Amino acid sequence: MVVEDSLYGNQVFLAVFLLIQNTFALVRMRLSNVLYEKPEPRQPGQKGAPKKHGAKFKLSSPSRSADDEENFQFGSQTVGIKAWKGLHLKKLPKLVVMLLRVEFQKPDGQPRYKQPMWLLWTGPTQVPLQELCKMYLWRFAIEHMFRFLKQNLGLNTSRSNDLVATEQWIWLCALAYWQLFLMRNLVEADRPAWYLVFKMGNRRFSHLG
């Protein structure tokens, strides 16, 4: 799966997922986005071209009740998710997606933030809603992983025009990253002093020097 921010919530990027199989997109959407419902069934004898779009679905004011909803605990916070199925972008009527409305809640049940987070999912609708939410929340850590791969393990140094060779190089970098992850406890004593101090927390760090 591919997890992206709101810059990728458009038909140019999402059109790719009409062509590839077994790879799906989870993309954050802006509150101003508008999607469309399925068109009404064509009536017998009805003239003219079949309609591509049904009613508008505005993220800022959903026009119908959610098809599914779920609450789960994420750390100390309660997260509420509502899902709407069978939607599509105006210029991608063939790509049927599911929209998720994610809202972090205070202990009294009130929203923690002014606006909810909207996610667009191009994959199977039977995937648990909380799993999709957690996948997106992992995006920050994943981006830092790729940053480390590029800056420290040479992910972008391969200049081969051969697809197989490029794929092998990517897997070698991923394997090297995994080896470093597995041996992290073995080299804990060799970590620099500043790392151990930083790990103690900002409160203890403020008392130094």
C-alpha positions as a Markdown table, in Angstrom:
| # | Residue | x | y | z |
|---|---|---|---|---|
| 1 | Met | 0.0 | 0.0 | 0.0 |
| 2 | Val | 1.0 | 3.6 | -0.6 |
| 3 | Val | 0.3 | 6.2 | 2.1 |
| 4 | Glu | 0.4 | 9.9 | 1.1 |
| 5 | Asp | -0.6 | 13.3 | 2.4 |
| 6 | Ser | -3.2 | 15.6 | 0.9 |
| 7 | Leu | -1.0 | 16.7 | -2.0 |
| 8 | Tyr | -1.7 | 13.4 | -3.6 |
| 9 | Gly | -5.5 | 13.4 | -3.3 |
| 10 | Asn | -6.1 | 14.1 | -7.0 |
| 11 | Gln | -7.0 | 12.2 | -10.1 |
| 12 | Val | -3.5 | 12.4 | -11.6 |
| 13 | Phe | -2.0 | 10.3 | -8.8 |
| 14 | Leu | -4.9 | 8.1 | -8.0 |
| 15 | Ala | -5.5 | 7.1 | -11.7 |
| 16 | Val | -2.4 | 4.8 | -11.3 |
| 17 | Phe | -4.4 | 2.5 | -9.1 |
| 18 | Leu | -6.8 | 1.7 | -11.9 |
| 19 | Leu | -3.9 | 0.0 | -13.7 |
| 20 | Ile | -1.9 | -1.8 | -11.0 |
| 21 | Gln | -3.1 | -4.8 | -8.9 |
| 22 | Asn | -2.5 | -5.7 | -5.3 |
| 23 | Thr | -1.3 | -2.2 | -4.5 |
| 24 | Phe | -3.7 | 0.3 | -2.9 |
| 25 | Ala | -3.6 | 4.0 | -1.8 |
| 26 | Leu | -4.4 | 5.5 | 1.5 |
| 27 | Val | -4.4 | 9.3 | 1.0 |
| 28 | Arg | -5.4 | 12.2 | 3.2 |
| 29 | Met | -8.0 | 14.5 | 1.7 |
| 30 | Arg | -8.7 | 18.2 | 2.2 |
| 31 | Leu | -11.9 | 19.3 | 3.8 |
| 32 | Ser | -12.8 | 21.2 | 0.6 |
| 33 | Asn | -12.7 | 18.0 | -1.6 |
| 34 | Val | -15.9 | 16.9 | -3.2 |
| 35 | Leu | -16.6 | 13.3 | -4.3 |
| 36 | Tyr | -19.6 | 11.7 | -6.0 |
| 37 | Glu | -22.0 | 8.9 | -5.3 |
| 38 | Lys | -22.8 | 6.1 | -7.8 |
| 39 | Pro | -25.3 | 7.2 | -10.5 |
| 40 | Glu | -28.8 | 6.0 | -10.3 |
| 41 | Pro | -29.6 | 2.9 | -12.3 |
| 42 | Arg | -30.5 | 3.6 | -15.9 |
| 43 | Gln | -34.2 | 3.2 | -16.6 |
| 44 | Pro | -35.4 | 1.0 | -19.4 |
| 45 | Gly | -35.8 | 2.9 | -22.6 |
| 46 | Gln | -34.0 | 6.0 | -21.2 |
| 47 | Lys | -32.3 | 8.0 | -23.9 |
| 48 | Gly | -28.9 | 9.7 | -23.8 |
| 49 | Ala | -25.5 | 8.7 | -22.5 |
| 50 | Pro | -25.4 | 6.9 | -19.1 |
| 51 | Lys | -24.7 | 9.2 | -16.2 |
| 52 | Lys | -21.3 | 8.9 | -14.6 |
| 53 | His | -22.0 | 10.6 | -11.3 |
| 54 | Gly | -24.7 | 10.6 | -8.7 |
| 55 | Ala | -25.2 | 13.1 | -5.9 |
| 56 | Lys | -22.3 | 15.2 | -4.6 |
| 57 | Phe | -20.6 | 14.1 | -1.4 |
| 58 | Lys | -19.0 | 17.1 | 0.4 |
| 59 | Leu | -16.4 | 16.3 | 3.1 |
| 60 | Ser | -17.4 | 19.5 | 4.9 |
| 61 | Ser | -21.0 | 18.3 | 5.2 |
| 62 | Pro | -21.7 | 14.6 | 4.4 |
| 63 | Ser | -25.1 | 14.2 | 2.8 |
| 64 | Arg | -25.9 | 10.8 | 4.3 |
| 65 | Ser | -25.2 | 8.6 | 7.3 |
| 66 | Ala | -22.0 | 6.5 | 7.4 |
| 67 | Asp | -22.0 | 3.0 | 6.1 |
| 68 | Asp | -19.8 | 1.8 | 9.0 |
| 69 | Glu | -18.3 | 3.2 | 12.2 |
| 70 | Glu | -15.9 | 2.1 | 14.8 |
| 71 | Asn | -14.2 | 3.4 | 18.0 |
| 72 | Phe | -10.9 | 2.2 | 19.3 |
| 73 | Gln | -8.2 | 3.1 | 21.8 |
| 74 | Phe | -5.0 | 4.6 | 20.5 |
| 75 | Gly | -2.7 | 5.0 | 23.4 |
| 76 | Ser | -4.6 | 7.1 | 25.9 |
| 77 | Gln | -6.9 | 8.5 | 23.3 |
| 78 | Thr | -10.2 | 7.3 | 21.9 |
| 79 | Val | -10.5 | 7.5 | 18.1 |
| 80 | Gly | -13.8 | 7.5 | 16.3 |
| 81 | Ile | -14.0 | 6.4 | 12.7 |
| 82 | Lys | -16.9 | 6.7 | 10.2 |
| 83 | Ala | -16.7 | 5.2 | 6.7 |
| 84 | Trp | -18.6 | 5.9 | 3.5 |
| 85 | Lys | -18.4 | 3.4 | 0.6 |
| 86 | Gly | -19.1 | 3.6 | -3.1 |
| 87 | Leu | -17.7 | 7.0 | -3.8 |
| 88 | His | -15.5 | 8.3 | -6.6 |
| 89 | Leu | -13.7 | 11.5 | -7.9 |
| 90 | Lys | -15.3 | 13.4 | -10.7 |
| 91 | Lys | -12.6 | 12.6 | -13.2 |
| 92 | Leu | -12.2 | 9.0 | -12.0 |
| 93 | Pro | -15.6 | 7.5 | -12.0 |
| 94 | Lys | -14.3 | 4.0 | -12.5 |
| 95 | Leu | -12.1 | 4.1 | -9.3 |
| 96 | Val | -14.6 | 3.4 | -6.5 |
| 97 | Val | -13.2 | 4.4 | -3.1 |
| 98 | Met | -14.0 | 4.5 | 0.6 |
| 99 | Leu | -13.8 | 7.7 | 2.7 |
| 100 | Leu | -12.9 | 7.6 | 6.4 |
| 101 | Arg | -13.6 | 10.4 | 8.8 |
| 102 | Val | -11.2 | 10.1 | 11.7 |
| 103 | Glu | -11.7 | 12.1 | 14.9 |
| 104 | Phe | -9.7 | 12.1 | 18.1 |
| 105 | Gln | -11.9 | 12.5 | 21.2 |
| 106 | Lys | -11.4 | 14.0 | 24.6 |
| 107 | Pro | -12.3 | 12.0 | 27.7 |
| 108 | Asp | -15.8 | 13.6 | 27.7 |
| 109 | Gly | -16.4 | 12.5 | 24.1 |
| 110 | Gln | -15.9 | 15.9 | 22.5 |
| 111 | Pro | -13.6 | 16.3 | 19.5 |
| 112 | Arg | -10.0 | 17.0 | 20.4 |
| 113 | Tyr | -9.3 | 19.0 | 17.3 |
| 114 | Lys | -11.4 | 21.5 | 15.4 |
| 115 | Gln | -11.5 | 19.5 | 12.1 |
| 116 | Pro | -11.5 | 15.8 | 11.6 |
| 117 | Met | -9.1 | 13.9 | 9.4 |
| 118 | Trp | -10.4 | 12.5 | 6.1 |
| 119 | Leu | -8.7 | 9.5 | 4.4 |
| 120 | Leu | -9.4 | 8.0 | 1.0 |
| 121 | Trp | -8.9 | 4.3 | 0.6 |
| 122 | Thr | -8.8 | 2.5 | -2.8 |
| 123 | Gly | -8.5 | -1.0 | -1.5 |
| 124 | Pro | -10.9 | -3.7 | -0.1 |
| 125 | Thr | -13.6 | -2.3 | 2.1 |
| 126 | Gln | -13.4 | -5.3 | 4.5 |
| 127 | Val | -10.1 | -4.1 | 6.0 |
| 128 | Pro | -10.8 | -3.1 | 9.6 |
| 129 | Leu | -11.2 | 0.7 | 9.9 |
| 130 | Gln | -8.8 | 1.0 | 12.8 |
| 131 | Glu | -6.1 | -0.8 | 10.9 |
| 132 | Leu | -6.4 | 1.8 | 8.1 |
| 133 | Cys | -6.2 | 4.6 | 10.6 |
| 134 | Lys | -3.1 | 3.2 | 12.2 |
| 135 | Met | -1.5 | 2.7 | 8.8 |
| 136 | Tyr | -1.8 | 6.4 | 8.1 |
| 137 | Leu | -0.5 | 7.4 | 11.5 |
| 138 | Trp | 2.6 | 5.3 | 10.8 |
| 139 | Arg | 3.3 | 7.5 | 7.7 |
| 140 | Phe | 5.5 | 9.9 | 9.8 |
| 141 | Ala | 7.8 | 7.1 | 10.9 |
| 142 | Ile | 7.9 | 5.6 | 7.4 |
| 143 | Glu | 9.0 | 8.9 | 5.9 |
| 144 | His | 11.9 | 9.1 | 8.4 |
| 145 | Met | 12.8 | 5.5 | 7.4 |
| 146 | Phe | 13.1 | 6.5 | 3.8 |
| 147 | Arg | 15.1 | 9.6 | 4.7 |
| 148 | Phe | 17.6 | 7.4 | 6.6 |
| 149 | Leu | 17.8 | 5.0 | 3.6 |
| 150 | Lys | 18.5 | 7.8 | 1.2 |
| 151 | Gln | 21.0 | 9.8 | 3.4 |
| 152 | Asn | 22.8 | 7.0 | 5.1 |
| 153 | Leu | 22.4 | 3.7 | 3.2 |
| 154 | Gly | 22.6 | 5.1 | -0.4 |
| 155 | Leu | 19.1 | 4.2 | -1.6 |
| 156 | Asn | 19.4 | 6.7 | -4.5 |
| 157 | Thr | 22.9 | 5.9 | -5.5 |
| 158 | Ser | 22.0 | 3.2 | -8.0 |
| 159 | Arg | 22.0 | 4.5 | -11.5 |
| 160 | Ser | 21.2 | 1.3 | -13.3 |
| 161 | Asn | 18.7 | 1.2 | -16.1 |
| 162 | Asp | 17.9 | -2.4 | -15.4 |
| 163 | Leu | 14.7 | -2.8 | -13.5 |
| 164 | Val | 15.8 | -6.1 | -11.8 |
| 165 | Ala | 19.1 | -4.6 | -10.7 |
| 166 | Thr | 17.3 | -1.6 | -9.3 |
| 167 | Glu | 14.8 | -3.7 | -7.4 |
| 168 | Gln | 17.7 | -5.8 | -5.9 |
| 169 | Trp | 19.5 | -2.7 | -4.8 |
| 170 | Ile | 16.3 | -1.4 | -3.0 |
| 171 | Trp | 16.0 | -4.8 | -1.3 |
| 172 | Leu | 19.6 | -4.7 | -0.2 |
| 173 | Cys | 19.1 | -1.3 | 1.4 |
| 174 | Ala | 16.0 | -2.5 | 3.1 |
| 175 | Leu | 17.9 | -5.6 | 4.4 |
| 176 | Ala | 20.7 | -3.4 | 5.7 |
| 177 | Tyr | 18.1 | -1.2 | 7.5 |
| 178 | Trp | 16.5 | -4.3 | 9.1 |
| 179 | Gln | 19.9 | -5.6 | 10.3 |
| 180 | Leu | 20.6 | -2.3 | 12.0 |
| 181 | Phe | 17.2 | -2.4 | 13.6 |
| 182 | Leu | 17.7 | -6.0 | 14.9 |
| 183 | Met | 21.1 | -5.2 | 16.4 |
| 184 | Arg | 20.2 | -1.9 | 18.1 |
| 185 | Asn | 20.2 | -3.5 | 21.6 |
| 186 | Leu | 23.7 | -5.0 | 21.0 |
| 187 | Val | 25.3 | -1.6 | 20.4 |
| 188 | Glu | 23.4 | 0.4 | 23.1 |
| 189 | Ala | 26.6 | 0.8 | 25.1 |
| 190 | Asp | 28.3 | 2.4 | 22.2 |
| 191 | Arg | 25.7 | 5.1 | 21.6 |
| 192 | Pro | 27.0 | 8.7 | 22.1 |
| 193 | Ala | 26.3 | 10.3 | 25.4 |
| 194 | Trp | 24.1 | 13.0 | 23.9 |
| 195 | Tyr | 21.7 | 10.2 | 22.7 |
| 196 | Leu | 21.3 | 8.7 | 26.1 |
| 197 | Val | 20.7 | 12.1 | 27.7 |
| 198 | Phe | 18.1 | 13.0 | 25.0 |
| 199 | Lys | 16.3 | 9.7 | 25.6 |
| 200 | Met | 15.8 | 10.6 | 29.3 |
| 201 | Gly | 13.4 | 13.3 | 28.3 |
| 202 | Asn | 13.3 | 17.0 | 28.0 |
| 203 | Arg | 12.8 | 17.6 | 31.7 |
| 204 | Arg | 16.1 | 16.0 | 32.7 |
| 205 | Phe | 17.8 | 17.5 | 29.7 |
| 206 | Ser | 17.0 | 21.0 | 30.8 |
| 207 | His | 18.9 | 20.6 | 34.1 |
| 208 | Leu | 22.3 | 19.9 | 32.3 |
| 209 | Gly | 24.9 | 22.6 | 32.0 |
